[in-house]
Amino acid sequence: MTFGLDTDCVLRILLGTPEIQAEKILEFIRKTREDSDKIVISDLVVAETYFALRHHYKISQKEAILRIRQMLDSGLISCVGVAHEILAQAKLDSAGPGLIDRLIHLDYLRRDADHWVTSGKAGKRLPHARVL
Protein backbone atom coordinates (compact mmCIF):
# COMPACT_ATOMS: atom_id res chain seq x y z
CA MET A 1 0.00 0.00 0.00
CA THR A 2 1.16 3.57 -0.66
CA PHE A 3 0.26 6.56 1.51
CA GLY A 4 0.63 10.14 0.28
CA LEU A 5 1.30 12.72 2.99
CA ASP A 6 -0.28 16.15 3.01
CA THR A 7 1.75 19.30 3.65
CA ASP A 8 0.57 19.61 7.26
CA CYS A 9 2.10 16.20 8.04
CA VAL A 10 5.40 17.12 6.39
CA LEU A 11 5.58 20.39 8.32
CA ARG A 12 4.94 18.54 11.60
CA ILE A 13 7.80 16.16 10.77
CA LEU A 14 10.20 18.95 9.82
CA LEU A 15 9.34 21.28 12.68
CA GLY A 16 8.49 18.79 15.41
CA THR A 17 5.52 20.89 16.48
CA PRO A 18 2.96 20.48 17.80
CA GLU A 19 4.92 17.71 19.45
CA ILE A 20 1.99 15.30 19.96
CA GLN A 21 0.98 15.51 16.30
CA ALA A 22 4.59 15.22 15.09
CA GLU A 23 5.08 12.05 17.16
CA LYS A 24 1.79 10.61 15.91
CA ILE A 25 2.84 11.16 12.29
CA LEU A 26 6.33 9.73 12.87
CA GLU A 27 4.80 6.67 14.53
CA PHE A 28 2.48 6.22 11.55
CA ILE A 29 5.50 6.37 9.21
CA ARG A 30 7.44 3.84 11.30
CA LYS A 31 4.50 1.44 11.40
CA THR A 32 3.80 1.86 7.71
CA ARG A 33 7.44 1.14 6.84
CA GLU A 34 7.48 -1.93 9.11
CA ASP A 35 4.51 -3.24 7.14
CA SER A 36 6.55 -2.73 3.92
CA ASP A 37 4.21 0.00 2.74
CA LYS A 38 5.41 3.26 1.16
CA ILE A 39 5.10 6.88 2.20
CA VAL A 40 5.24 9.43 -0.62
CA ILE A 41 4.87 13.15 -1.20
CA SER A 42 4.12 15.02 -4.41
CA ASP A 43 5.92 17.98 -5.92
CA LEU A 44 2.97 20.13 -4.85
CA VAL A 45 3.55 19.12 -1.24
CA VAL A 46 7.27 19.91 -1.58
CA ALA A 47 6.45 23.34 -3.04
CA GLU A 48 3.82 24.12 -0.41
CA THR A 49 6.15 22.95 2.38
CA TYR A 50 8.96 25.14 1.07
CA PHE A 51 6.63 28.14 0.86
CA ALA A 52 5.29 27.57 4.38
CA LEU A 53 8.77 27.17 5.87
CA ARG A 54 9.97 30.37 4.21
CA HIS A 55 6.99 32.64 4.65
CA HIS A 56 5.09 31.41 7.68
CA TYR A 57 7.96 30.05 9.77
CA LYS A 58 10.60 32.56 8.53
CA ILE A 59 13.18 29.84 7.84
CA SER A 60 15.96 30.81 5.43
CA GLN A 61 15.94 29.54 1.87
CA LYS A 62 19.07 27.49 2.50
CA GLU A 63 17.68 25.90 5.67
CA ALA A 64 14.27 25.15 4.13
CA ILE A 65 15.89 23.39 1.18
CA LEU A 66 18.25 21.50 3.49
CA ARG A 67 15.41 20.24 5.71
CA ILE A 68 13.32 19.02 2.79
CA ARG A 69 16.38 17.44 1.12
CA GLN A 70 17.37 15.61 4.32
CA MET A 71 13.84 14.28 4.79
CA LEU A 72 13.81 12.85 1.26
CA ASP A 73 17.39 11.57 1.53
CA SER A 74 16.45 9.66 4.70
CA GLY A 75 14.61 7.11 2.59
CA LEU A 76 11.56 7.07 4.86
CA ILE A 77 9.60 9.24 2.46
CA SER A 78 9.83 9.23 -1.34
CA CYS A 79 8.84 11.89 -3.82
CA VAL A 80 6.58 10.82 -6.67
CA GLY A 81 7.61 13.78 -8.83
CA VAL A 82 10.80 15.57 -9.81
CA ALA A 83 11.51 17.34 -6.50
CA HIS A 84 14.13 14.92 -5.23
CA GLU A 85 16.09 15.37 -8.46
CA ILE A 86 15.82 19.16 -8.23
CA LEU A 87 16.81 19.20 -4.55
CA ALA A 88 19.98 17.25 -5.38
CA GLN A 89 21.29 20.15 -7.45
CA ALA A 90 24.25 22.03 -6.02
CA LYS A 91 23.77 25.60 -4.81
CA LEU A 92 20.03 25.49 -5.34
CA ASP A 93 19.59 27.93 -2.46
CA SER A 94 21.56 30.68 -4.22
CA ALA A 95 21.04 30.14 -7.93
CA GLY A 96 17.98 31.52 -9.69
CA PRO A 97 15.53 30.33 -10.78
CA GLY A 98 14.34 29.13 -7.41
CA LEU A 99 13.07 25.78 -6.22
CA ILE A 100 9.45 26.17 -7.26
CA ASP A 101 10.28 27.49 -10.75
CA ARG A 102 12.67 24.56 -11.23
CA LEU A 103 9.95 22.12 -10.16
CA ILE A 104 7.55 23.62 -12.70
CA HIS A 105 10.20 23.68 -15.45
CA LEU A 106 11.27 20.04 -15.08
CA ASP A 107 7.70 18.83 -14.61
CA TYR A 108 6.69 20.42 -17.92
CA LEU A 109 9.67 18.93 -19.75
CA ARG A 110 8.96 15.48 -18.30
CA ARG A 111 5.37 15.83 -19.51
CA ASP A 112 6.55 16.36 -23.08
CA ALA A 113 6.43 20.16 -23.25
CA ASP A 114 9.07 21.47 -25.64
CA HIS A 115 9.67 24.69 -23.72
CA TRP A 116 8.95 26.35 -20.43
CA VAL A 117 7.82 29.95 -20.97
CA THR A 118 8.54 32.52 -18.29
CA SER A 119 9.01 36.25 -17.93
CA GLY A 120 11.57 35.75 -15.17
CA LYS A 121 15.06 36.65 -16.39
CA ALA A 122 16.66 33.87 -14.33
CA GLY A 123 14.78 31.38 -16.50
CA LYS A 124 17.44 31.75 -19.21
CA ARG A 125 19.72 29.58 -17.04
CA LEU A 126 17.54 26.52 -17.64
CA PRO A 127 17.48 24.43 -20.82
CA HIS A 128 14.41 24.65 -23.04
CA ALA A 129 13.29 27.86 -21.38
CA ARG A 130 11.88 30.75 -23.37
CA VAL A 131 12.08 34.09 -21.57
CA LEU A 132 9.62 36.71 -22.77
Residue pairs with C-beta under 8 A, 6 or more apart in sequence:
1 32
1 35
1 37
1 38
2 37
2 38
2 39
2 40
3 32
3 37
3 38
3 39
3 40
4 39
4 40
4 41
4 42
4 45
4 80
5 25
5 39
5 40
5 41
5 45
5 77
6 45
7 45
7 48
7 49
7 52
9 25
10 41
10 45
10 49
10 71
10 77
11 49
11 52
11 53
12 18
12 21
12 22
12 25
13 22
13 25
13 26
13 29
13 71
14 49
14 53
14 67
14 68
14 71
15 22
15 57
16 22
29 39
29 76
29 77
32 38
32 39
33 39
33 76
38 78
39 76
39 77
39 78
40 77
40 78
40 79
40 80
41 49
41 77
41 78
41 79
41 80
41 83
42 79
42 80
42 81
43 79
43 80
43 81
43 82
43 83
43 103
43 107
46 68
46 79
46 81
46 83
46 87
46 99
46 103
47 83
47 99
47 100
47 103
49 68
50 64
50 65
50 68
50 99
50 100
51 100
53 59
53 63
53 64
53 67
53 68
54 60
54 61
54 64
59 67
60 93
61 93
61 98
62 93
62 94
65 87
65 92
65 93
65 99
66 93
68 83
68 87
69 87
69 88
71 77
72 78
72 79
72 83
72 84
72 87
78 84
81 103
81 107
82 103
82 106
82 107
82 110
83 103
85 106
86 92
86 99
86 102
86 103
86 106
87 99
89 102
92 99
92 102
95 125
96 120
96 122
96 125
97 105
97 118
97 120
97 122
97 123
97 125
97 126
98 122
101 118
101 120
101 122
101 123
102 126
104 116
105 116
105 123
105 126
105 128
105 129
108 116
109 116
109 128
113 128
114 128
115 128
115 129
115 130
116 123
116 126
116 128
116 129
116 130
117 129
117 130
117 132
118 129
118 130
118 131
118 132
119 131
119 132
120 131
121 131
123 129
123 130
123 131
124 131
